[in-house]
Amino acid sequence: MKIVFSATRQWNPGDEFILRGCIRAFALAGVDVMPVLFNRHPQIRPAHRRRARWGLGALKSLRARARPFFDNSVKDATDIGFADAVVFAGSPQWRGARVRTLYEKIAAHDVPTCFLGLGTNRHFRFDRRHFSKLELDVLQRSRLITCRDPLTTECLQPLPVRHLPCPAFLSAERVQRRTTIRRVALIFGSDQAVTSNNISPATFAYLCELYARLIAAHGTSIEFELVAHYIDELPHFFARRFAICRCAIRTTRVITPTSIHATTSSSGIACTASASPPRRAYPEFVSCTTCAGKRRVASGRSCCRPARRSTRRCASSMQ
């Protein structure tokens, strides 16, 4: 099945996590997918493309439309009549100037569409004030729409949308559950990355200070893996062993051997959780009342008789 996926490459790692999860969702459903990329990378498709009609903005739009790009993705002149479906793979960029060309191609060839893992950070309404007529028509005829947050689900009413987790939860090919804490992945965000993909300098400084304290406190008993999604972070840590993970495949390979993952990225959380699903894997330990706390046992058990929840001691007695 030939599917055109609207996503980005070498821009936002989160988009690549979501894309990987969408492709695997089809594979898990028994569909043999041949993915074709519609690349929303802003250096390829500037946001002002085909927006302004006069003045300096019109000149910028004309320049953006005239400038060719040479990556291996759908071009403005590409005929997508070969496609069996078009899938918008998450992120807020599922409407607007950057994907207008794709909407036009969908309408021209009447290609079935799916919108998986849609999200937004602001309220909108499903009407002509917030959507073009073309976008309204394509969304109304879509075969499936899933949203990863309640706000988008609410705003897209009355469409038959479904509120489901981010597709990045399916990005890992191999799942490995952990019952002990031996390796921890500390994933950074960068204050040097471009707008919308970065974190604030204060947040970056907090991460560095927090991770340094964790390593100092537990570095002798736990192996820490430092992970970056952007190369902008590498100069800060050139003296340390550091893993650069800009795609879902590399990230899940690095993350799979670890027990706990810390990150500021929502799609990054989904990607890492797909490799090592969270569960109550680490038992909460309490004192056994039968032997006066001389032995430690897992919550809900006793070395002498079944423990009762009412006999638990305070948190200070837990290991």
PADOZA-901538 format. One line per 4 residues: their letters; for each residue y negated, z negated, x negated of N, C-alpha, C. Coordinates in steps of 0.1 Angstrom, whole numbers. Layout:
BEGIN
A> Y,Z,X,Y,Z,X,Y,Z,X ~ ...
***
This chain:
BEGIN
MKIV> 12,0,-8,0,0,0,-12,0,-9 ~ -21,10,-7,-33,11,-16,-44,4,-9 ~ -49,-7,-15,-60,-15,-10,-72,-16,-19 ~ -83,-13,-13,-96,-15,-21,-101,-29,-19
FSAT> -102,-36,-30,-107,-50,-29,-121,-51,-34 ~ -130,-57,-26,-144,-59,-30,-144,-73,-37 ~ -147,-72,-50,-147,-84,-59,-156,-81,-71 ~ -155,-89,-81,-162,-87,-94,-153,-89,-105
RQWN> -156,-82,-116,-148,-85,-129,-159,-87,-140 ~ -155,-97,-149,-164,-100,-160,-177,-105,-156 ~ -178,-112,-145,-191,-117,-140,-189,-131,-135 ~ -182,-134,-125,-180,-147,-119,-165,-150,-119
PGDE> -161,-159,-128,-146,-162,-128,-141,-166,-115 ~ -149,-173,-107,-144,-177,-93,-141,-165,-85 ~ -148,-154,-86,-144,-142,-79,-131,-137,-83 ~ -128,-138,-96,-115,-133,-101,-104,-142,-96
FILR> -106,-155,-95,-96,-164,-89,-93,-160,-75 ~ -104,-158,-67,-102,-154,-53,-94,-141,-52 ~ -98,-131,-60,-92,-118,-60,-77,-119,-63 ~ -74,-127,-73,-60,-129,-77,-52,-136,-65
GCIR> -58,-145,-58,-52,-152,-47,-49,-142,-35 ~ -59,-133,-33,-58,-124,-22,-46,-114,-25 ~ -45,-109,-37,-35,-100,-41,-21,-107,-39 ~ -20,-119,-43,-7,-127,-42,-4,-130,-28
AFAL> -14,-131,-19,-12,-134,-5,-4,-122,1 ~ -8,-110,-2,-1,-98,3,13,-97,-3 ~ 14,-101,-16,27,-100,-22,37,-110,-16 ~ 32,-122,-13,40,-132,-6,44,-128,8
AGVD> 36,-119,14,39,-114,27,48,-102,27 ~ 53,-99,14,62,-88,13,55,-74,12 ~ 42,-74,9,35,-61,8,34,-57,-7 ~ 38,-45,-10,37,-40,-24,23,-34,-25
VMPV> 14,-41,-33,0,-37,-33,-4,-29,-46 ~ -11,-18,-44,-17,-11,-55,-32,-14,-54 ~ -38,-24,-61,-52,-28,-59,-61,-18,-66 ~ -72,-15,-59,-83,-7,-64,-96,-15,-62
LFNR> -104,-15,-73,-116,-24,-73,-129,-17,-68 ~ -136,-24,-59,-150,-21,-56,-157,-32,-63 ~ -163,-29,-74,-169,-39,-83,-183,-43,-79 ~ -186,-55,-74,-199,-60,-70,-207,-65,-82
HPQI> -203,-63,-94,-210,-68,-106,-225,-64,-104 ~ -234,-73,-105,-248,-70,-103,-254,-60,-113 ~ -248,-59,-125,-253,-49,-135,-249,-35,-131 ~ -238,-35,-122,-234,-22,-117,-240,-18,-104
RPAH> -241,-29,-95,-247,-27,-82,-258,-37,-80 ~ -270,-34,-85,-282,-44,-84,-284,-47,-69 ~ -289,-59,-66,-291,-63,-53,-302,-55,-46 ~ -312,-49,-54,-323,-42,-48,-319,-27,-45
RRRA> -306,-23,-48,-302,-10,-46,-304,-6,-31 ~ -311,5,-29,-313,10,-16,-319,1,-6 ~ -328,-8,-11,-335,-18,-3,-349,-14,0 ~ -357,-12,-10,-371,-10,-9,-374,5,-6
RWGL> -385,8,1,-388,22,5,-401,27,-1 ~ -409,18,-7,-422,22,-12,-426,12,-23 ~ -436,16,-31,-441,7,-42,-431,6,-54 ~ -434,-5,-62,-426,-7,-73,-411,-9,-70
GALK> -409,-16,-58,-395,-18,-54,-388,-6,-51 ~ -395,4,-46,-388,17,-43,-384,24,-56 ~ -393,23,-67,-389,29,-80,-377,22,-85 ~ -376,8,-84,-364,1,-89,-352,5,-81
SLRA> -353,7,-68,-341,11,-61,-337,25,-64 ~ -347,34,-66,-343,48,-70,-337,48,-84 ~ -342,40,-93,-335,39,-106,-321,34,-106 ~ -319,23,-97,-306,17,-96,-296,27,-90
RARP> -301,35,-80,-292,45,-74,-288,57,-84 ~ -298,60,-92,-296,72,-101,-288,68,-113 ~ -288,55,-117,-281,51,-129,-266,52,-127 ~ -258,59,-135,-244,59,-133,-237,47,-140
FFDN> -225,44,-135,-217,34,-142,-203,40,-145 ~ -197,34,-155,-185,41,-160,-173,31,-160 ~ -173,20,-153,-161,12,-152,-151,18,-143 ~ -139,13,-144,-128,19,-136,-127,13,-122
SVKD> -137,16,-114,-138,11,-100,-144,21,-91 ~ -144,18,-78,-149,28,-68,-164,31,-71 ~ -167,43,-72,-181,48,-75,-188,51,-61 ~ -200,54,-62,-207,57,-49,-202,71,-43
ATDI> -197,79,-52,-192,92,-48,-177,92,-45 ~ -171,81,-47,-156,81,-45,-152,82,-30 ~ -143,90,-27,-138,92,-14,-126,82,-12 ~ -128,72,-3,-118,62,-2,-108,65,10
GFAD> -108,78,14,-98,82,24,-84,79,20 ~ -81,77,7,-68,74,3,-63,60,6 ~ -73,51,9,-70,36,11,-64,33,24 ~ -54,24,23,-47,20,36,-55,8,42
AVVF> -63,1,34,-71,-10,38,-82,-13,28 ~ -92,-20,33,-102,-26,24,-103,-41,27 ~ -102,-49,16,-103,-63,17,-115,-69,10 ~ -123,-76,17,-134,-84,11,-129,-97,6
AGSP> -128,-98,-7,-121,-110,-13,-131,-121,-15 ~ -135,-128,-5,-143,-140,-6,-157,-139,-11 ~ -162,-150,-15,-176,-152,-20,-187,-149,-10 ~ -199,-153,-12,-210,-150,-2,-214,-136,-2
QWRG> -210,-128,-12,-214,-114,-12,-205,-104,-4 ~ -204,-108,9,-195,-99,17,-204,-91,27 ~ -217,-92,26,-226,-83,33,-239,-82,25 ~ -247,-73,30,-260,-71,23,-260,-58,15
ARVR> -271,-56,7,-273,-44,0,-263,-40,-10 ~ -257,-50,-17,-247,-48,-27,-234,-42,-22 ~ -231,-44,-10,-218,-38,-5,-221,-28,6 ~ -233,-24,8,-237,-14,19,-229,-1,17
TLYE> -228,3,5,-220,16,2,-206,15,7 ~ -200,3,5,-186,1,9,-185,2,24 ~ -194,-5,31,-194,-5,46,-196,10,51 ~ -204,18,44,-206,32,49,-193,39,47
KIAA> -185,37,36,-173,44,33,-162,40,44 ~ -162,27,47,-153,22,57,-155,28,71 ~ -168,29,75,-171,36,87,-168,51,87 ~ -170,57,76,-168,72,75,-153,75,76
HDVP> -145,67,71,-130,70,70,-122,61,80 ~ -129,52,88,-122,44,97,-111,36,90 ~ -114,30,79,-104,22,72,-102,8,77 ~ -90,3,80,-88,-11,84,-93,-20,74
TCFL> -99,-31,79,-105,-41,69,-100,-55,72 ~ -100,-63,62,-97,-78,62,-108,-85,54 ~ -113,-96,59,-122,-105,52,-115,-118,49 ~ -112,-121,37,-105,-133,33,-113,-143,25
GLGT> -114,-155,30,-121,-166,23,-136,-164,23 ~ -142,-160,34,-156,-159,34,-163,-172,33 ~ -175,-172,27,-182,-185,26,-197,-182,26 ~ -205,-193,29,-220,-192,28,-225,-205,25
NRHF> -238,-205,21,-245,-218,19,-257,-220,28 ~ -258,-212,38,-269,-213,47,-265,-209,61 ~ -272,-214,71,-268,-210,85,-273,-196,89 ~ -265,-189,97,-269,-176,102,-263,-174,115
RFDR> -266,-163,122,-260,-160,135,-255,-145,134 ~ -245,-143,142,-238,-130,142,-246,-121,151 ~ -258,-116,147,-266,-108,155,-274,-98,146 ~ -282,-89,152,-289,-79,145,-300,-84,136
RHFS> -304,-97,138,-314,-103,129,-308,-105,115 ~ -295,-109,115,-289,-113,102,-279,-102,97 ~ -275,-93,105,-265,-83,101,-271,-69,105 ~ -267,-59,97,-270,-45,101,-260,-41,112
KLEL> -264,-30,119,-255,-25,129,-241,-21,123 ~ -242,-15,112,-229,-11,105,-220,-23,102 ~ -227,-34,97,-219,-46,94,-213,-52,106 ~ -221,-52,117,-216,-58,130,-204,-50,135
DVLQ> -204,-37,134,-193,-28,139,-181,-31,130 ~ -182,-31,117,-171,-33,108,-164,-46,110 ~ -172,-57,111,-167,-70,113,-160,-71,127 ~ -165,-65,137,-159,-66,150,-146,-59,151
RSRL> -144,-49,143,-132,-41,142,-122,-46,132 ~ -126,-56,125,-117,-61,114,-104,-67,119 ~ -93,-65,111,-80,-70,116,-78,-85,114 ~ -85,-90,104,-83,-104,101,-96,-109,94
ITCR> -101,-121,98,-112,-128,91,-109,-142,89 ~ -109,-147,77,-107,-161,74,-119,-166,66 ~ -123,-179,69,-134,-185,63,-130,-198,56 ~ -136,-201,45,-131,-212,37,-140,-225,40
DPLT> -150,-224,48,-158,-235,52,-162,-235,67 ~ -164,-247,72,-167,-248,87,-179,-241,91 ~ -190,-241,82,-202,-234,86,-201,-219,88 ~ -194,-212,79,-192,-198,81,-183,-195,94
TECL> -173,-204,96,-165,-202,108,-173,-204,120 ~ -182,-213,121,-191,-215,132,-201,-204,134 ~ -207,-199,123,-217,-189,124,-212,-176,128 ~ -199,-173,125,-193,-160,129,-188,-159,143
QPLP> -190,-170,151,-186,-169,165,-194,-159,172 ~ -189,-151,181,-176,-153,188,-164,-145,182 ~ -165,-141,170,-154,-134,164,-142,-143,162 ~ -130,-137,163,-118,-145,162,-115,-149,147
VRHL> -123,-157,142,-121,-161,128,-112,-173,126 ~ -106,-174,115,-97,-186,112,-102,-194,100 ~ -103,-207,101,-107,-215,91,-95,-219,82 ~ -94,-213,70,-83,-215,61,-88,-218,47
PCPA> -79,-224,38,-84,-227,25,-88,-214,17 ~ -95,-217,6,-99,-206,-3,-86,-198,-8 ~ -86,-185,-8,-75,-177,-13,-71,-180,-27 ~ -80,-186,-35,-77,-190,-49,-65,-200,-49
FLSA> -62,-207,-38,-51,-216,-38,-38,-209,-40 ~ -38,-196,-39,-25,-188,-41,-25,-180,-54 ~ -35,-183,-63,-36,-175,-75,-25,-177,-86 ~ -19,-188,-86,-9,-191,-96,5,-185,-92
ERVQ> 12,-178,-102,25,-173,-99,36,-184,-100 ~ 33,-193,-109,43,-204,-111,37,-217,-108 ~ 44,-225,-100,40,-238,-96,48,-249,-103 ~ 41,-259,-108,48,-270,-115,42,-283,-111
RRTT> 50,-291,-104,45,-304,-100,46,-314,-112 ~ 37,-323,-112,37,-334,-123,39,-347,-117 ~ 46,-356,-124,48,-370,-120,43,-380,-130 ~ 38,-375,-141,33,-383,-152,20,-377,-157
IRRV> 11,-385,-162,-2,-381,-168,-1,-380,-183 ~ 2,-368,-188,3,-367,-202,-8,-357,-208 ~ -12,-347,-200,-22,-338,-204,-32,-336,-193 ~ -45,-336,-197,-56,-335,-187,-65,-323,-192
ALIF> -68,-314,-182,-77,-303,-185,-91,-307,-180 ~ -101,-306,-190,-115,-308,-187,-122,-295,-187 ~ -126,-290,-176,-132,-277,-174,-147,-278,-173 ~ -154,-270,-181,-168,-271,-182,-175,-260,-173
GSDQ> -187,-263,-169,-196,-253,-164,-207,-251,-174 ~ -214,-240,-174,-225,-238,-184,-239,-238,-177 ~ -248,-244,-185,-262,-243,-180,-269,-230,-186 ~ -261,-223,-195,-267,-211,-201,-262,-198,-194
AVTS> -253,-199,-184,-249,-187,-177,-260,-183,-168 ~ -258,-171,-162,-269,-165,-154,-270,-173,-140 ~ -281,-171,-134,-284,-177,-121,-273,-175,-111 ~ -270,-185,-103,-259,-185,-93,-245,-188,-99
NNIS> -244,-186,-112,-231,-189,-119,-232,-201,-128 ~ -244,-207,-129,-246,-218,-138,-247,-231,-131 ~ -248,-242,-140,-250,-255,-135,-263,-260,-141 ~ -269,-270,-137,-282,-275,-142,-280,-281,-156
PATF> -290,-281,-165,-289,-288,-178,-285,-303,-176 ~ -290,-309,-166,-286,-323,-164,-271,-325,-161 ~ -266,-316,-152,-252,-317,-149,-243,-314,-162 ~ -248,-304,-170,-240,-301,-182,-240,-312,-191
AYLC> -252,-319,-193,-253,-331,-202,-244,-342,-197 ~ -243,-344,-183,-235,-354,-178,-220,-351,-180 ~ -216,-338,-179,-202,-335,-181,-198,-338,-196 ~ -207,-334,-205,-204,-336,-219,-203,-351,-222
ELYA> -212,-359,-216,-211,-374,-219,-199,-380,-212 ~ -196,-375,-200,-184,-381,-193,-171,-377,-200 ~ -170,-364,-203,-157,-360,-210,-156,-367,-224 ~ -167,-369,-231,-166,-376,-244,-161,-390,-242
RLIA> -166,-397,-231,-161,-411,-229,-146,-411,-225 ~ -142,-401,-217,-128,-400,-213,-119,-398,-226 ~ -123,-389,-234,-115,-387,-246,-115,-399,-256 ~ -127,-406,-257,-127,-418,-265,-119,-429,-260
AHGT> -118,-430,-247,-111,-441,-241,-96,-439,-240 ~ -92,-426,-238,-78,-423,-235,-72,-413,-245 ~ -79,-409,-255,-75,-398,-263,-62,-401,-271 ~ -59,-414,-273,-47,-417,-281,-34,-416,-272
SIEF> -35,-417,-259,-24,-417,-250,-23,-405,-242 ~ -34,-397,-241,-34,-385,-232,-39,-374,-241 ~ -33,-362,-239,-38,-350,-246,-48,-343,-237 ~ -60,-341,-242,-70,-334,-234,-72,-320,-238
ELVA> -73,-311,-228,-75,-297,-231,-89,-293,-225 ~ -97,-288,-235,-111,-284,-231,-111,-270,-227 ~ -116,-267,-215,-115,-253,-210,-129,-248,-206 ~ -132,-236,-209,-145,-230,-206,-142,-217,-198
HYID> -151,-214,-188,-150,-201,-181,-160,-191,-186 ~ -170,-196,-193,-180,-187,-198,-181,-188,-213 ~ -184,-177,-220,-185,-177,-234,-198,-185,-239 ~ -207,-186,-229,-219,-193,-233,-217,-208,-237
ELPH> -205,-213,-233,-203,-227,-237,-197,-229,-251 ~ -191,-218,-257,-184,-219,-269,-193,-224,-281 ~ -205,-220,-283,-213,-225,-294,-214,-241,-294 ~ -213,-247,-282,-215,-261,-282,-202,-269,-287
FFAR> -191,-262,-288,-178,-268,-291,-171,-261,-302 ~ -178,-255,-311,-171,-246,-321,-162,-255,-330 ~ -165,-268,-331,-157,-276,-340,-144,-281,-333 ~ -143,-279,-320,-131,-284,-313,-122,-273,-308
RFAI> -109,-276,-306,-100,-267,-300,-104,-264,-286 ~ -107,-252,-282,-112,-248,-269,-106,-236,-263 ~ -102,-236,-251,-96,-225,-244,-107,-218,-235 ~ -108,-205,-237,-117,-197,-229,-109,-190,-218
CRCA> -112,-193,-206,-104,-188,-194,-113,-181,-185 ~ -115,-168,-186,-124,-161,-177,-117,-154,-166 ~ -104,-155,-165,-96,-148,-155,-86,-158,-149 ~ -80,-155,-137,-71,-164,-131,-58,-165,-138
IRTT> -53,-154,-144,-40,-154,-151,-41,-163,-163 ~ -51,-162,-171,-53,-170,-183,-55,-185,-179 ~ -63,-187,-168,-66,-201,-164,-53,-208,-159 ~ -45,-202,-151,-33,-208,-146,-23,-211,-157
RVIT> -23,-202,-167,-14,-204,-178,-18,-216,-187 ~ -31,-218,-188,-36,-230,-196,-34,-243,-187 ~ -37,-242,-174,-37,-253,-166,-23,-258,-162 ~ -13,-249,-161,0,-253,-156,6,-265,-163
PTSI> 5,-266,-177,11,-278,-184,4,-291,-182 ~ -8,-291,-175,-16,-303,-174,-13,-310,-161 ~ -16,-323,-161,-14,-331,-149,-26,-332,-140 ~ -38,-333,-146,-50,-335,-139,-60,-325,-144
HATT> -69,-320,-134,-79,-311,-138,-93,-316,-133 ~ -103,-315,-141,-116,-318,-137,-125,-306,-138 ~ -132,-302,-128,-141,-291,-128,-152,-292,-118 ~ -163,-284,-120,-174,-284,-110,-173,-272,-101
SSSG> -163,-263,-102,-162,-251,-95,-153,-253,-83 ~ -157,-249,-71,-148,-250,-59,-136,-241,-60 ~ -139,-228,-64,-128,-219,-65,-120,-222,-78 ~ -126,-228,-88,-118,-233,-99,-109,-244,-95
IACT> -113,-253,-86,-104,-263,-81,-92,-257,-74 ~ -95,-247,-66,-84,-240,-59,-74,-234,-68 ~ -80,-227,-79,-71,-220,-88,-62,-230,-96 ~ -68,-241,-100,-60,-251,-108,-50,-258,-99
ASAS> -54,-260,-87,-45,-267,-77,-33,-258,-74 ~ -35,-245,-75,-24,-236,-72,-13,-237,-83 ~ -17,-239,-95,-8,-241,-106,-1,-254,-106 ~ -8,-264,-102,-2,-278,-101,-7,-285,-89
PPRR> 0,-283,-77,-5,-287,-65,-7,-303,-65 ~ -18,-307,-59,-20,-322,-59,-11,-328,-48 ~ -6,-340,-51,1,-347,-42,1,-362,-47 ~ 7,-371,-39,8,-385,-44,19,-386,-54
AYPE> 17,-381,-66,27,-381,-76,27,-393,-85 ~ 16,-400,-85,15,-412,-94,16,-424,-86 ~ 27,-432,-86,29,-443,-77,19,-454,-80 ~ 14,-460,-69,5,-472,-70,13,-484,-72
FVSC> 11,-491,-83,19,-503,-87,13,-516,-82 ~ 22,-524,-77,18,-538,-73,27,-548,-78 ~ 24,-561,-77,32,-571,-82,43,-574,-72 ~ 55,-576,-77,66,-580,-68,65,-595,-64
TTCA> 64,-598,-51,62,-611,-47,75,-620,-49 ~ 86,-613,-49,99,-621,-50,100,-628,-63 ~ 96,-621,-74,97,-627,-87,84,-631,-92 ~ 75,-634,-83,62,-640,-86,54,-631,-96
GKRR> 55,-618,-94,47,-609,-102,52,-607,-116 ~ 64,-612,-120,69,-610,-133,72,-596,-137 ~ 75,-588,-126,79,-574,-128,69,-565,-120 ~ 67,-553,-124,59,-544,-117,68,-533,-110
VASG> 65,-530,-98,73,-520,-91,64,-511,-83 ~ 69,-499,-80,61,-490,-72,57,-495,-59 ~ 46,-491,-53,41,-495,-40,52,-492,-30 ~ 55,-502,-21,65,-500,-11,79,-504,-15
RSCC> 81,-508,-27,94,-513,-32,93,-526,-38 ~ 104,-532,-40,105,-545,-47,117,-546,-55 ~ 116,-553,-66,128,-554,-75,139,-562,-69 ~ 135,-571,-59,144,-580,-53,147,-577,-38
RPAR> 136,-573,-31,138,-570,-17,126,-560,-13 ~ 127,-553,-1,117,-544,3,103,-551,3 ~ 93,-545,-3,80,-551,-3,73,-547,10 ~ 64,-556,14,56,-553,26,41,-551,22
RSTR> 35,-542,30,21,-539,27,12,-551,27 ~ 15,-561,36,7,-572,37,8,-581,25 ~ 18,-580,16,19,-588,4,13,-582,-8 ~ 6,-571,-7,0,-565,-19,-12,-574,-24
RCAS> -13,-574,-37,-24,-582,-42,-36,-573,-43 ~ -47,-579,-49,-59,-572,-50,-58,-560,-60 ~ -68,-552,-61,-68,-540,-70,-67,-544,-84 ~ -72,-556,-88,-71,-560,-102,-57,-563,-107
SMQ> -47,-564,-98,-34,-567,-102,-26,-554,-104 ~ -32,-542,-100,-26,-529,-102,-27,-524,-116 ~ -16,-517,-120,-17,-511,-133,-24,-498,-133
***
